[in-house]
């Protein structure tokens, strides 16, 4: 495929995906994670328990533009995906050429992991954008020597740190690149890279301030996530590699392995700077999580930034193959490229169909859909309970955050929705923005997936009176029923009461 055709094809793919996302974004209900980050945005802070604040700022900006709607929550994330694609193109052009740049951006647009990140709102959207901006700024600084480029690199690195903590790996990656580069190693003795690091730390300082004000809670939480074996080490590691196959598709996984091998050979052994760049900004992060997979459950999105610079190498390997002097070899590469693209298109369509309609049911995410319907029923129960008790009822979701976040969004009242924190659990971010005293003495509509006897006992300890659990059947997109229960309760107490035998009855 000639350079101009490759670029045109890239534009068609980006525009097509963007239009599809704009359509789906206003149709598909928020996932619980997205509703949780919307709840972040309704409680402005310098940091949050689970993550740095960039995702909250991003959602807040989107809802200022389009209101508290599904599309408003997602719009900035979608725009950042387009920006990431453009920045990756520019970065690849600096190190390779325009043709490889278009190929790298095409790989970015086709890889399932980046397609998902470009739609579902998580901290990975801004992380990928600022990670790519950092790669571009460093590339520009190295090739031009401009001080402004190093300044941009520092700001971008700070933005990446404000998105996710492990963006810190960008610093040792740059150090590794400079150590292996005979041409650019001189920058280690110059002030610009160190000044950029200082700027990044200044940009990141709001998170440090928040942690200092909250007993370093977020730092402690993130450091504890990788500690302790959570299962059989070999099974965990095996699952890690299976997940990598899934988020890339098998043929593109093979291409990435080939690119990594080429980067090590030509970048670190033969000291070619462009391949050194590919290796230095991908392998440290990927190997870190590959090693961690022996003792912890590595989430499918954690390795995503490592594939950004690898797309440059992957595109170079692919285009070298299609330009092979042997016509049969070049034809094989061309056929493989089209088949890989077709596979990615099938995966993309299947993923959107699954999110929209929940088909096939075996792959449907059990917490997708039905939240609008549940919110309507909860709202009716709240109105009736408030009328009966004479006090305004609040919502208590008995799980990690799914129920409280979703009902907070669809009832448009995050301040009156709380999770297990109301029952004495630590409650993730809710314990930092929820004042339980404001619920004292008030009734609550409690929503629970499985009202076990233990859960009912907890409710009795925190309320003067609880009704019998009322089953609700919520229709989900997969045409499966989500079974949930509403428990109307009166007289909330933040501190559990001592239960007597007489008070244990419903």
N, C-alpha and C positions, 0 to 999 in steps of 0.2 A: 504494500500500500504506500503510495507516494506521500510525501510530507504534507501537502495541502489537503489530501483526502483524509489522512489520519487526523489532522486538526479539525476538519469539518465534522468528522465522525465523533470526535470528542465533544464538540459543541452540541451536536444533536443529542448525545447521551446525557449531558449535563442539563440541557433545557428540558428534555423529556422527563428525567428523574425529578427535576424541580417542579414541573407542572403536576406530575403524579403526586408528589408529596403535598403540594398545596391543596389538592383535591382531597386526599386522604386525611390530612391534618385536621380538617374541620369536620370530618365524619366520624373518625375513630375516637372513642372515649379515651381519656387519659389513662395510661398505665399507673398503677399505684406509685411507682418510683417518680413519675412525672408530677403526680399530684403532691407528693411529699416535697419535691423541690419547689413547687408553686407555694406550698406552705412556708418553706424557707423565705420566699420572697415577700411574704406578708408579715414577716418578723425581721426587719432589717437589722443586720449585725455585721461586725467586722469579721466574723467567722462563725462556723457551726460545728456541732459535735462530730458529725460524720465526715464532713468535707470542708475545704476552703470555700469562700463565698462567691466565686465567679459564677457558678451555675444559678445562684439566687439573683445576682445582678442581671444576668442574661434574661432570665424569665421575667424579672421586673420590667426591663426595657421592652420586652415583647408585649406584655400586658398593658403597658402605657400606650403602645401603638394600636393594639387591636382588642383591648379589653380582656377581662377574665374569661377567655374562651380557649378551647383546645388549640385553635390556630394561633391565638395570642401567646400561649405558653410555648409553642413550638417554632414560631417564625424566626427568631434570632438564631436558634440552633441550625435551621435550614440555611440561613444566609451565611453562617460561619462555615458550613460545609462547602459552599460555593467558593468562599474565600480561601479555604484550605486547598481546594483543587487548583485554584489560580496560583497560589504561592508555591505549591509543589511543582507546577509547570515552570515557573520562573527559576526555582532552585535547580531543577534538572537541566534547564537551558544553560545555566552558568557552568555546571560541571561537565555536561555532555554536549548536546546540540538540540535544535528545535524538534527534530524527529523523536529523539528519546524523551524529550519533555512531554510531547503529546502522548507517547506510549505510557509514560509513568502516570500522567493524569488519568488516562484511560483505565489503567490498573486500579488506581485509587477509586475511580467511579464504579468499577465493576466488583471489587472485592466485597463480599457480603458484610464483613465486619464494619467497613466504612459506610456502606449503604445504610446499615442499621443505626450507626452513630449519627448519621446525617438526619435521621428522622426522630428517633426516640430521645427525649431530653434527659441527659445525664451529664455529669461533669466531664465526660469524655469528649463531648462536642467542643467546648472551649479549649480543652486540653490539646486536642488534635490541631485546632487552629493556631494556638499560641506556640505549640511545639514546631509546627511547620513554619510559622513566622520566624521563630528563632533560627531554624535551619537556613531560611532564606537570608536573614540578616547576617548571620555568620559567614555564609558563602559570599555575600556582597562585600563584607568587611575584609575578608581574606583576599579577594580578587581586586579590590579597588583601594584598600587601605584607608577608606574614609572613616573619620572619627564618628560621623553621624550614624554610620552603619553599626558601629560597635554600641553606640547609645541605643539604637533600635533593638539590638540583640539583648541588651540588658533589660529593657522594658518588656520585650517579648518573653524572655526567660522568667521575669517576675509574673507576667500574666499566666504562664504555664504553671508556676508554683501556686498561684491563686486559684487554679483549677483543680489540680491534684498534687498531693505531696510528692509522689514518686517522679515528678518532673525534675526533681533534684538530680536525676541521673544524666541530665543534659550537661552538667558541669564536668563530671569525669569523662563523659564521651568526648567533649571538646579537648580535654587534656590528653586523652588517648590519641585523638587525631593529630594533635600537634606533636606529640612524642614520636609518632610514626612518620611524620612528614619532614623530609629534609628541607623542603622549600619554605614551609610556613612555621617551622619550629622557633624561628626568631621571635614570634609573637609572645612566647612565654616570658621573655625578658622585657617586654614592652608593657606600658601601663594600661593600654586600652582594654584588653580582655579582663584584667582585674577590676578596672573601673566598671565594666559591664556587669561583673559579678556583684559589685557593691550596689549598683543601681537595682539589680534584680532583688537583692535582699531588702532594699528600701521599699520597693513595690510590694514585697511579700510581708512587710512589717505589720499590717493590720491583723494578720492571722496570729503573729507572735503576741501582739497586744491582747487579742481576744483570749488566747490560751493562758497568758499570764494572769488574766482576770478571772479565769475559770479553772484554776488548779491544773493547768496543762492537760485538760480533759481530752481534747481532740488528738493531740500528739500521743497520749497514752493509749487511746482507743485504736488508732491506726497501727501503732507498734505492736499491739497485742493480737492483731488479726492474723499475723503470720506465725505466732508462737504456738507451740504444742502440736503434736501429731493428731490429726482428726480422722485418721483411718489408715488402712494398709498403704504403706509408702509406695509400693509398686502399682497398686490400683490407682492411687491418686496421680502418679506420674503418667501412667497409661492413659487415664482420662484427659490429662492435660494435652497430650499429643493428639488424641482423637478430636478434642475441641479445636485445636489449631487446624486440623484437616477440614473441619466443618466451617470455620469462620473464613477460610480462604478458598475452599473447594479443593479437592485433591490435585487437579492439574496445576492450579496456581500455587498450591503449597510446594509442589515439586519445583516450579519455576523459582520460588523464593529460596528454596534450598540451594538451587544452582547459583542464584545470585549471591547468596551468602558465601558459598564455596569460592566463587570467582573473586569476591571482595577480599577474602582472607589471602588468597593466592596473589592477586595482583595489587591489593592495597597494602597488606602488611608484610608480605614477603618481597614483592617487587617494588614496593613503595610508590605506586601510582596514586596520586592524591585523590582523584575522583573516586576510585574504588576504596581507598582508605576512608573517605567520607561516608560511603555506603556502609562499610563495616563498623566504623566507630560509633555511629549514631543509631545503630540497630542491635548489634550483638550483645552489648553489655546489659541492656534492659531485658532482652529476650532470655539470655542465659540466667539472669537473676531469677526470673519467674520459673524457668525450667528447673532450676535447683530447688526453688521454694516449693515446687509441686510435689516433692517427695514428703513434705511435712504439712502442707496446707492445701486447701481448696483454692486454686487460682481461678478467678473469674474470667469468663471468656473475653471480656473487653480489656483486661489489664495489659495484654501484650500488643495492643493495637498500635501505639506510637512506634514500636520497633519496626513495623512494616512500612513506615513512611519513607525512610531513606532506602529501604530495600526495593521499593517500587522503581527507583532510579536504576538500580542494578538489574532488576527483573526486566524492565523495558529494554535495557541495553543488550541483555542476553537474548531476549526474544527477537529483536530487530537484527542482531548479528546472525541469528539462525535463518531468518527470512531472506537475508542477503547472501547466504552461503553460495559460493561458486558452483557447488554441485546442485543442479536443478532439482534432483530428487530430494535432497536434504532440505532445500529451501521450501519445496512443496509440503514436506512433512510438517515443517514449522508453521507454515501458513494454515494448513488444515487443523493443526493442534490449536492455533490461535482462535480460529473461528469456532471450533468445538468448545473451547474454554469460555468464549464469549457467550455462546448459546447456553451453556450450562449455568453461567452466572445470571443470564436473563431469566431462565426457568426458575432458579432459586429466588430471584427478586420478585417475580410475579407470584410464586407460591407463597412467599412471605407476606406480601400485601393481601392476597386472598385470605390467608390464615388470620391476619389481624382484622380484616373487614368482616369475614363471614365465619371464622372459626373452623374452617375446613382444611385438612382433615382433622377430625376431633382428637385423634391420638396425639397430635402435635400442638393442639390449641393450649395457650397459656390460661391456666384455670382462673386467673384474676382479671382477665380482659372482659370488659363489657358488663352491662347490667347495673352499673352504678347510678345512672340517671333514674332508672326505675326504682332502685332501692332508696335513693335519696327522696323521691316523691313519697314513698311509703313512710319513711322515717319522719319526714316533715309533717305528714298527717298525724302520726303518733305524737310528735312534739306538741302540736297545736292542742290536741286533746288532753295530753298530760298537763300542759301548762294551764289549761282551763280548769281541769280537775283539782290541781294543787294550789292554784293561785300564784305560782312562781314560774319564771321562765325556765323551760327545760333545756338541758345541754345534751350533747351526743358523746357517748363513750364507746369507742371501738376496742373490743377485747382482742387485739393482736398487736404485732410489732409496730406497724404504722399504716398498713393498707387501708383499713376501714376508716380510721380517723382522717387520713389525708384525702381520700376520695370523697367522703361525705362533706368534709370541710370545703372542698372545691365545688361540688354540685349543689350544696346548700348555700354556697357563697358566704360562709361564716366560719372561717378557720379558728377564730378565737373561741368559739363555743364547741369545738370538737377536740377531743383528747384521746390518747391511746392508753395503754396499760399503766402509764405513769400515774393515773388517777387511782390505781389499785395497789400502789406501792412498788411497782417495778421501776427500773432505772429510766426507761422510756425514751432512749435515744435523744433526738433533738428536742422532743416535747418538754423534757424536764428543764430546759434552759429558757423556754419562752412561755411556759404555762404557769400561771399563779393559781394553785389549787384552792386558795382561800376564796377566790371569787365564785367557786362552785358550792361553797359551804351551804348546807340546808336546802339546796335546789334539787329538783327532780331531774332524772336523766333517762333518755332512751338508750339503752345498752344494746349494742349490736354484736353478736357473737356467732361464729361459724359452728362451734360445737359446745353447747352449754353443758359441760361436764359437771359433776357434783362439786368438784374442786372449785370451778369457776363460780358456781352459785354460792358456795361458802364464802368466797372472797367478796362477792356482791353483798351478802348479808352482813359482812363485817364493816362495810363502808356505807350502807344505806339503812335507814330506819325500816323500810319495807320494800320488798320486791314482789312483782307479779309473776305468774307462771310464764315461762318462755313461750312466745308466740311464733310459730314457724312461718317463714316467708319464702316463697319460691320465686326466684328472680330469673327471668329468661336471659341467657347469655347469647352472644353471636353464634356460638357453636350449636345452638338449639339444645344445649344441655341446661339443666337447672342448677343454679347455685342455691344450695340450701343454707339459709341464714335464719337466725332467730332474733326477735326483738324482746327485750325484757324491760318493762317499764318499772322504774324505781323511784322512790320518794326519799327525801332527806339525806343528801350526801354528806359524808364526813371524810375529810382528807386523812385523818388518823383513824385506823381501824378500831372498832369498838370491841370490847371483850364480849364474846357470845355466851349467853346462858342457854340452858336447855330450852327454856321457854321462847327465846328469841330466834332459835334456829329454824323455825317453821317458815313457810312461805307467807 
